[in-house]
Amino acid sequence: MLGILLIAIVSGCSAIHPILSALLGIILIKVATVRYCHIITFFFMFGYLFFFRLADKFGLPLSSGQTNLIEMIIVLRVVGVAFEINGSWLAVGEGKKNENVNKSESKGVKERDDDFLEIINPSFVDLFHYSFNYIGLLTGPYYRYRTFDDYFHLPFSKYVDCTGFTINTLTKVPVYVSLYLALSNVWPLEYILSEDHNNRSFLYRMLYPWALFAAFRQRIYSGMTLAESVCTSTGLGAYPVEGRNRTGHGPTVRYLKLKQMSEEEAKVSLYDFNTVESMEVWGCETVVTLRDSMKVWNKAVQYWVAMVVYKRFPVKPLKIHAALFVSVIWHGFHAGYFFCIYFCPFYLMAEDIYYKLYYKNATGMVSMTN
């Protein structure tokens, strides 16, 4: 209920949109068959997202930017859990109708990132609490239903050093805020629309967006880091490091072993919060290629796109295009999203040519002449 209260406080009357869409999405998950619940939920939630953003075309007032962020998180959660339910059924329920999970484990099931090792079938109440859980509801990060369920049923949150992790996370925020304020003061966004800016040299006008993007990154770092600190302060997303935890996914190996861990073992384990890490700030500032930057920017959402769209899209040559297109429409309708996100494959093609010619081994054109 705290999540609904937060939505109401932040969104006012517009709170009806995220609340109604989530409730309808949950109903569809429970009413539809497990074979098709993920597809039906996907199209409904994105259809509602279109309606939400075009509300003025239907005579309704447009919602605030913060309400838009909440609706985006709701879409990730409701669609994500529908795919988890279907994925677990495909991997365990349908493929092993005559075997139970424990027997399969004893025969040595290989635990991979894509494997579902047990059926995921939350009740309506569980789906309600997951969809409206206040942690990450306003700005993210995205985390799976399995992570949410583990938070209540596994002992890790009791034994991880929540205070230490949170303090370590928050110490970086003043740096990001200071850099944002300094950069915004020297290179304000409003200046780009002024006549004085238009009279500057071509080189100055070309370089000015770089300064604006530097300031924008500091703002994103601040928001994402604060959002992660909410997770670390509560213990959500804490797993033993032996699980080789990955953003969004959680443990990628030995998950069943972690679930069977005793209280004594949990007390002495080493933990991390990689599951709820959204940004690798140092990586964002130091990588030199677009391909590498995509791996460290907004990792939780990228995981969702990979899990829901890329890995499940049936036409292999179109997987990347489908994933990027869904990412674009989830972010919004502005042309900038298409140029920045959807055209990434074309940028990567050009980057790969550059990498082979000039960057790899620093051989330049020599490799082309041999």
Stockholm file with secondary structure:
# STOCKHOLM 1.0

chainA/1-370         MLGILLIAIVSGCSAIHPILSALLGIILIKVATVRYCHIITFFFMFGYLFFFRLADKFGLPLSSGQTNLIEMIIVLRVVGVAFEINGSWLAVGEGKKNENVNKSESKGVKERDDDFLEIINPSFVDLFHYSFNYIGLLTGPYYRYRTFDDYFHLPFSKYVDCTGFTINTLTKVPVYVSLYLALSNVWPLEYILSEDHNNRSFLYRMLYPWALFAAFRQRIYSGMTLAESVCTSTGLGAYPVEGRNRTGHGPTVRYLKLKQMSEEEAKVSLYDFNTVESMEVWGCETVVTLRDSMKVWNKAVQYWVAMVVYKRFPVKPLKIHAALFVSVIWHGFHAGYFFCIYFCPFYLMAEDIYYKLYYKNATGMVSMTN
#=GR chainA/1-370 SS CHHHHHHHHHHGGGGHHHHHHHHHHHHHHHHSCTTTHHHHHHHHHHHHHHHHHTGGGGTCCCCCHHHHHHHHHHHHHHHHHHHHHHHHIIIIIITTTTSCHHHHHHTTCCCCTTCCCSCCCCCHHHHHHHHTCSTTTTTCCCCCHHHHHHHHHSTHHHHSCHHHHHHHHHTTHHHHHHHHHHHHHHSCGGGGGSHHHHTSCHHHHHHHHHHHHHHHHHHHHHHHHHHHHHHHHHTTTCEEGGGCCBTTTBCCSCHHHHHTCCHHHHHHCCEECGGGCCCCHHHHHHCCSHHHHHHHSSHHHHHHHIIIIITTCSCGGGHHHHHHHHHHHHHCSCHHHIIIIITHHHHHHHHHHHIIIIIGGGCTTHHHHC
#=GC SS_cons         CHHHHHHHHHHGGGGHHHHHHHHHHHHHHHHSCTTTHHHHHHHHHHHHHHHHHTGGGGTCCCCCHHHHHHHHHHHHHHHHHHHHHHHHIIIIIITTTTSCHHHHHHTTCCCCTTCCCSCCCCCHHHHHHHHTCSTTTTTCCCCCHHHHHHHHHSTHHHHSCHHHHHHHHHTTHHHHHHHHHHHHHHSCGGGGGSHHHHTSCHHHHHHHHHHHHHHHHHHHHHHHHHHHHHHHHHTTTCEEGGGCCBTTTBCCSCHHHHHTCCHHHHHHCCEECGGGCCCCHHHHHHCCSHHHHHHHSSHHHHHHHIIIIITTCSCGGGHHHHHHHHHHHHHCSCHHHIIIIITHHHHHHHHHHHIIIIIGGGCTTHHHHC
//
